[in-house]
Amino acid sequence: MNITAEKKTLTEKEPSLAPKFQYSLFVKFFFALITLALIPTGLIILFTVATYQRLFANYIVEDEAIALFVQNGVLQAELIFIFITILSIFVAFILSRNITQSLRTLTKGVDQVAGGDLNVSFRVTRKDEIGALARFFNVMIGKFREVHERQETISRMKSEFVSTAAHQLRTPLSGMKWALHMTLAGDLGKISSETKDTLQKTYEANERMISLVNDLLNVARIEEGRFGYSFQEVEIAPFLRSLINDYSLSAKQKNIHMQLLLPKESYTAFLDPERLHLAISNIIANAIAYTPEGKNITVMLTKSDQNFLLLSIKDEGLGIARQDQDRIFSKFFRGENVVKRETEGSGLGLFITRNIIEQHGGNIWFESALGQSTEFFLTIPRHRNLVKVQEFAQRSTKGD
């Protein structure tokens, strides 16, 4: 082969984009070359035998001699045709293979790049158009690698900056929190009701800032691969009851009825309680924030199959517009209808939630009707072997 790929393994990041060949280019070349070779040969042999038959018929009177001559001529023509056929097949195979094998190698390389694998290049010895295409591919993939490396550097610098800035902000915000808390509690002396109202609003704003800083830190840790997980066997029913209880007061303040539906059977799951608590909390907090007063939020746990539990969280809130649904798990994204109603929020919660669920080996998806309801579905693994073992081994040894 004149063009060889230096890396053969196809990536699994994206589905293969290589075409499924219904009619191979090799087969087309092969039969085209054979046809071009055999049709003229067959016609020449046919005309030659007919000409000789007609010519010798004028000089040979005996019918038996003419028949014998024709028989010998046909036999020789058949042998010649078979020989030319075999030669044509061999030549067609070599030429077709020479043309199409390099194209197939190029196709595999393009498929790898389409899947996100940029560590592929070709060693080129051809000096024709296919060789020029392979050389162009090498140049193109080199440019892609440069852009990818530059983007990774920028992304790493951005994550480091966000992490550093968030750490620097968290310390003074925490100090402000406790100072405001002590002041509101009267530990620093009595304050007027007007001052207390102002300080309460400041305290709430400070809490939102702390929540945003924590989200930024979590995103930075996720992108840097050091979010940290600690998996264990957990009774899922008490875990969910405790989680729902944390939000019962917020729901009551908005006159929202929140109910938890659990199966009769007792189930355990293999999970990180702190991380999964954060993931589910993000969804419930959104449900409470975007559900009108007097409506319902239902959290229901069922057994999906032998390997997973299925948790659904359904609200009767704003819903998600169809044009926003593809971006709902993106960083910093908030739907237009949500922004108009609620100015608070970082747009990071669902990004963090999806990462946590996927690291647990589960899936997350949703169904939504604009202006009516949204229902999120989470699958939670029941057994240790369902968790991403490599990720668990790496992250469980790292601190948060």
PyMOL commands that set and color helices and strands:
alter all, ss='L'
color gray80, all
select helices_A, chain A and resi 25-57+63-114+129-185+193-224+236-246+248-253+273-289+322-327+336-341+349-359+384-386+389-395
alter helices_A, ss='H'
color red, helices_A
select strands_A, chain A and resi 3-5+122-124+232-235+257-261+268-271+296-303+308-315+364-369+373-381
alter strands_A, ss='S'
color yellow, strands_A
deselect
rebuild
show_as cartoon
